[in-house]
Amino acid sequence: MTMTSGDVIAVLGPADSTLVAEVIATGATQAELAEAFAWANNDEALMGEGRPLPTGRIAALIDLLRADDEEAD
């Protein structure tokens, strides 16, 4: 099921419309976005738990989220 802007904002909090559109365009699920958000914000803890590095849509979402963070700085 395709995410809506409301689904994206429910995970990310306030986000600009460009980022929301880019996230939706990946075709990811809300669960995948939540996992990507966790990785983008605390990858050391997840690696410490022994989780494998993300691939596919989750990796693409992480790139989007990190790029957005870099633009905000």
Buried (B, 14 or more C-beta within 10 A) or exposed (E): EEBEEEBBBEBBEEBEEEBBEBBBEBEBBBEBBBBBBBBBEEBEEBEEEEEEEBEEBBEBBBBBBBEBEEEEE
